[in-house]
């Protein structure tokens, strides 16, 4: 949750001609979309958070997605019962799992038998953008003018490397459990139940724009900054062509580059899709290291979740929503964007580096 003290940064930009319109909209749609509004903050606090700056700059672009047409509903599959697929689809599930499981059941936490299942769930939204405070997945809303953000997002040429670009990008992270928010699977015990929330902005993270400072949270990065370790990422890239990379090569982001350091820097910016997906993977790895993302795979997590300081790449898929949705596909982490010809269209027609992704998470659960 973002400290609301930060809202004072944006209150000066509030447009007096439009607050009543946005306030009425929030009051009407808030209960339907289950938007969490603290009693102490109220709708006025939300107005300050989702302010619409009068001098909205053209480079901050984005759009609201259509839940019916823009989300890849086939990405829920495959569904497994035990180790057996009951629907078609691809995942990295090769483990042997029993069909029957036992978990404690409220209110008395008595051991209760159930059926072990696994499925894919859309749970988070993610902006990856070069423009500070640009909320891509919220229609291109911009919080403040971003001029006070040190080392704000850039794309530049690296000297002496044949024009290879480097970039620095910001990430915004939203809690967005689709099944719960839109009541698609009512009373489904395995679905995540949280309210919509703008949970993280890297503009407020002091470690996000300093590679040296980031070593405090990932000191092991020093072990993988060599040719042997980085050369192993070629095998990880080849593996992603078949779906998912190797979880054991946790320092590799498939064909996109290296997961380390946990910052917004991209030393080898090839395409917008490659760079934004890489930064998104780095961000998720950082959140795992800080204990803010947890593991939902494995026999020990069927009754809940556990800390997972090293990201398990086979647990996630990314689906693009901005600038052009991909309603027919969602990809494993690190899959080469050259395998998808439509990415060239995104690169040529929408070269603004304002990308939005829907994060799918694979979950194993004991259905009681």
QUIWO-V137497 format. One record per residue. N is the residue number from 1. RES is the residue in three letters. SS is DSSP state (@ for helix, = for strand, . for the rest). Layout:
BEGIN
n=N res=RES ss=SS
n=N res=RES ss=SS
END
This chain:
BEGIN
n=1 res=UNK ss=.
n=2 res=UNK ss=.
n=3 res=UNK ss=.
n=4 res=UNK ss=@
n=5 res=UNK ss=@
n=6 res=UNK ss=@
n=7 res=UNK ss=@
n=8 res=UNK ss=@
n=9 res=UNK ss=@
n=10 res=UNK ss=.
n=11 res=UNK ss=@
n=12 res=UNK ss=@
n=13 res=UNK ss=@
n=14 res=UNK ss=.
n=15 res=UNK ss=.
n=16 res=UNK ss=.
n=17 res=UNK ss=.
n=18 res=UNK ss=.
n=19 res=UNK ss=@
n=20 res=UNK ss=@
n=21 res=UNK ss=@
n=22 res=UNK ss=@
n=23 res=UNK ss=@
n=24 res=UNK ss=@
n=25 res=UNK ss=@
n=26 res=UNK ss=@
n=27 res=UNK ss=@
n=28 res=UNK ss=@
n=29 res=UNK ss=@
n=30 res=UNK ss=@
n=31 res=UNK ss=@
n=32 res=UNK ss=@
n=33 res=UNK ss=@
n=34 res=UNK ss=.
n=35 res=UNK ss==
n=36 res=UNK ss=.
n=37 res=UNK ss=.
n=38 res=UNK ss=.
n=39 res=UNK ss=.
n=40 res=UNK ss=.
n=41 res=UNK ss=.
n=42 res=UNK ss=@
n=43 res=UNK ss=@
n=44 res=UNK ss=@
n=45 res=UNK ss=@
n=46 res=UNK ss=@
n=47 res=UNK ss=@
n=48 res=UNK ss=@
n=49 res=UNK ss=@
n=50 res=UNK ss=.
n=51 res=UNK ss=.
n=52 res=UNK ss=.
n=53 res=UNK ss=.
n=54 res=UNK ss=.
n=55 res=UNK ss=.
n=56 res=UNK ss=.
n=57 res=UNK ss=.
n=58 res=UNK ss=.
n=59 res=UNK ss=.
n=60 res=UNK ss=.
n=61 res=UNK ss=.
n=62 res=UNK ss=.
n=63 res=UNK ss=.
n=64 res=UNK ss=.
n=65 res=UNK ss=.
n=66 res=UNK ss=.
n=67 res=UNK ss=.
n=68 res=UNK ss=.
n=69 res=UNK ss=.
n=70 res=UNK ss=.
n=71 res=UNK ss=.
n=72 res=UNK ss=.
n=73 res=UNK ss=@
n=74 res=UNK ss=@
n=75 res=UNK ss=@
n=76 res=UNK ss=@
n=77 res=UNK ss=.
n=78 res=UNK ss=.
n=79 res=UNK ss=.
n=80 res=UNK ss==
n=81 res=UNK ss==
n=82 res=UNK ss=.
n=83 res=UNK ss=.
n=84 res=UNK ss==
n=85 res=UNK ss==
n=86 res=UNK ss=.
n=87 res=UNK ss=.
n=88 res=UNK ss=.
n=89 res=UNK ss=.
n=90 res=UNK ss=.
n=91 res=UNK ss=.
n=92 res=UNK ss=.
n=93 res=UNK ss=.
n=94 res=UNK ss=.
n=95 res=UNK ss=.
n=96 res=UNK ss=.
n=97 res=UNK ss=.
n=98 res=UNK ss=.
n=99 res=UNK ss=.
n=100 res=UNK ss==
n=101 res=UNK ss==
n=102 res=UNK ss==
n=103 res=UNK ss==
n=104 res=UNK ss==
n=105 res=UNK ss==
n=106 res=UNK ss=.
n=107 res=UNK ss=.
n=108 res=UNK ss=.
n=109 res=UNK ss=.
n=110 res=UNK ss==
n=111 res=UNK ss==
n=112 res=UNK ss==
n=113 res=UNK ss==
n=114 res=UNK ss==
n=115 res=UNK ss==
n=116 res=UNK ss==
n=117 res=UNK ss==
n=118 res=UNK ss==
n=119 res=UNK ss==
n=120 res=UNK ss==
n=121 res=UNK ss==
n=122 res=UNK ss==
n=123 res=UNK ss==
n=124 res=UNK ss==
n=125 res=UNK ss==
n=126 res=UNK ss==
n=127 res=UNK ss==
n=128 res=UNK ss==
n=129 res=UNK ss==
n=130 res=UNK ss=.
n=131 res=UNK ss=.
n=132 res=UNK ss=.
n=133 res=UNK ss=.
n=134 res=UNK ss==
n=135 res=UNK ss==
n=136 res=UNK ss=@
n=137 res=UNK ss=@
n=138 res=UNK ss=@
n=139 res=UNK ss=.
n=140 res=UNK ss=.
n=141 res=UNK ss==
n=142 res=UNK ss==
n=143 res=UNK ss=.
n=144 res=UNK ss=.
n=145 res=UNK ss=.
n=146 res=UNK ss=.
n=147 res=UNK ss=.
n=148 res=UNK ss=.
n=149 res=UNK ss=.
n=150 res=UNK ss=.
n=151 res=UNK ss=.
n=152 res=UNK ss=.
n=153 res=UNK ss=.
n=154 res=UNK ss==
n=155 res=UNK ss==
n=156 res=UNK ss==
n=157 res=UNK ss==
n=158 res=UNK ss=.
n=159 res=UNK ss=.
n=160 res=UNK ss=.
n=161 res=UNK ss=.
n=162 res=UNK ss=.
n=163 res=UNK ss=.
n=164 res=UNK ss=.
n=165 res=UNK ss==
n=166 res=UNK ss==
n=167 res=UNK ss==
n=168 res=UNK ss==
n=169 res=UNK ss=.
n=170 res=UNK ss==
n=171 res=UNK ss==
n=172 res=UNK ss==
n=173 res=UNK ss==
n=174 res=UNK ss==
n=175 res=UNK ss==
n=176 res=UNK ss=.
n=177 res=UNK ss=.
n=178 res=UNK ss=@
n=179 res=UNK ss=@
n=180 res=UNK ss=@
n=181 res=UNK ss=@
n=182 res=UNK ss=.
n=183 res=UNK ss=.
n=184 res=UNK ss=.
n=185 res=UNK ss=.
n=186 res=UNK ss=.
n=187 res=UNK ss=.
n=188 res=UNK ss=.
n=189 res=UNK ss=.
n=190 res=UNK ss=.
n=191 res=UNK ss=.
n=192 res=UNK ss=.
n=193 res=UNK ss=.
n=194 res=UNK ss=.
n=195 res=UNK ss=.
n=196 res=UNK ss==
n=197 res=UNK ss==
n=198 res=UNK ss==
n=199 res=UNK ss==
n=200 res=UNK ss==
n=201 res=UNK ss==
n=202 res=UNK ss=@
n=203 res=UNK ss=@
n=204 res=UNK ss=@
n=205 res=UNK ss=.
n=206 res=UNK ss=.
n=207 res=UNK ss=.
n=208 res=UNK ss=.
n=209 res=UNK ss=.
n=210 res=UNK ss=.
n=211 res=UNK ss=@
n=212 res=UNK ss=@
n=213 res=UNK ss=@
n=214 res=UNK ss=@
n=215 res=UNK ss=.
n=216 res=UNK ss=.
n=217 res=UNK ss=.
n=218 res=UNK ss=.
n=219 res=UNK ss=@
n=220 res=UNK ss=@
n=221 res=UNK ss=@
n=222 res=UNK ss=@
n=223 res=UNK ss=@
n=224 res=UNK ss=.
n=225 res=UNK ss=.
n=226 res=UNK ss=.
n=227 res=UNK ss=@
n=228 res=UNK ss=@
n=229 res=UNK ss=@
n=230 res=UNK ss=@
n=231 res=UNK ss=@
n=232 res=UNK ss=.
n=233 res=UNK ss=@
n=234 res=UNK ss=@
n=235 res=UNK ss=@
n=236 res=UNK ss=@
n=237 res=UNK ss=@
n=238 res=UNK ss=@
n=239 res=UNK ss=@
n=240 res=UNK ss=@
n=241 res=UNK ss=.
n=242 res=UNK ss=.
n=243 res=UNK ss=.
n=244 res=UNK ss=.
n=245 res=UNK ss=.
n=246 res=UNK ss=.
n=247 res=UNK ss=.
n=248 res=UNK ss=.
n=249 res=UNK ss=.
n=250 res=UNK ss=.
n=251 res=UNK ss=.
n=252 res=UNK ss==
n=253 res=UNK ss=.
n=254 res=UNK ss=.
n=255 res=UNK ss=.
n=256 res=UNK ss=.
n=257 res=UNK ss=.
n=258 res=UNK ss==
n=259 res=UNK ss=.
n=260 res=UNK ss=.
n=261 res=UNK ss=.
n=262 res=UNK ss=.
n=263 res=UNK ss=.
n=264 res=UNK ss=.
n=265 res=UNK ss==
n=266 res=UNK ss==
n=267 res=UNK ss==
n=268 res=UNK ss==
n=269 res=UNK ss==
n=270 res=UNK ss=.
n=271 res=UNK ss=.
n=272 res=UNK ss=@
n=273 res=UNK ss=@
n=274 res=UNK ss=@
n=275 res=UNK ss=@
n=276 res=UNK ss=@
n=277 res=UNK ss=@
n=278 res=UNK ss=@
n=279 res=UNK ss=@
n=280 res=UNK ss=@
n=281 res=UNK ss=@
n=282 res=UNK ss=@
n=283 res=UNK ss=@
n=284 res=UNK ss=@
n=285 res=UNK ss=@
n=286 res=UNK ss=@
n=287 res=UNK ss=@
n=288 res=UNK ss=@
n=289 res=UNK ss=@
n=290 res=UNK ss=.
n=291 res=UNK ss=.
n=292 res=UNK ss=.
n=293 res=UNK ss=.
n=294 res=UNK ss==
n=295 res=UNK ss==
n=296 res=UNK ss=.
n=297 res=UNK ss=.
n=298 res=UNK ss=.
n=299 res=UNK ss=@
n=300 res=UNK ss=@
n=301 res=UNK ss=@
n=302 res=UNK ss=.
n=303 res=UNK ss=.
n=304 res=UNK ss=.
n=305 res=UNK ss=.
n=306 res=UNK ss==
n=307 res=UNK ss==
n=308 res=UNK ss=.
n=309 res=UNK ss=.
n=310 res=UNK ss=.
n=311 res=UNK ss=.
n=312 res=UNK ss=.
n=313 res=UNK ss=@
n=314 res=UNK ss=@
n=315 res=UNK ss=@
n=316 res=UNK ss==
n=317 res=UNK ss==
n=318 res=UNK ss==
n=319 res=UNK ss==
n=320 res=UNK ss==
n=321 res=UNK ss==
n=322 res=UNK ss==
n=323 res=UNK ss=.
n=324 res=UNK ss=.
n=325 res=UNK ss=.
n=326 res=UNK ss=.
n=327 res=UNK ss=.
n=328 res=UNK ss=.
n=329 res=UNK ss=.
n=330 res=UNK ss=.
n=331 res=UNK ss==
n=332 res=UNK ss==
n=333 res=UNK ss=.
n=334 res=UNK ss=.
n=335 res=UNK ss=.
n=336 res=UNK ss=.
n=337 res=UNK ss=@
n=338 res=UNK ss=@
n=339 res=UNK ss=@
n=340 res=UNK ss=.
n=341 res=UNK ss=.
n=342 res=UNK ss=@
n=343 res=UNK ss=@
n=344 res=UNK ss=@
n=345 res=UNK ss=@
n=346 res=UNK ss=@
n=347 res=UNK ss=@
n=348 res=UNK ss=@
n=349 res=UNK ss=@
n=350 res=UNK ss=.
n=351 res=UNK ss=.
n=352 res=UNK ss=.
n=353 res=UNK ss=.
n=354 res=UNK ss==
n=355 res=UNK ss==
n=356 res=UNK ss==
n=357 res=UNK ss==
n=358 res=UNK ss==
n=359 res=UNK ss==
n=360 res=UNK ss==
n=361 res=UNK ss==
n=362 res=UNK ss==
n=363 res=UNK ss==
n=364 res=UNK ss==
n=365 res=UNK ss==
n=366 res=UNK ss==
n=367 res=UNK ss==
n=368 res=UNK ss=.
END
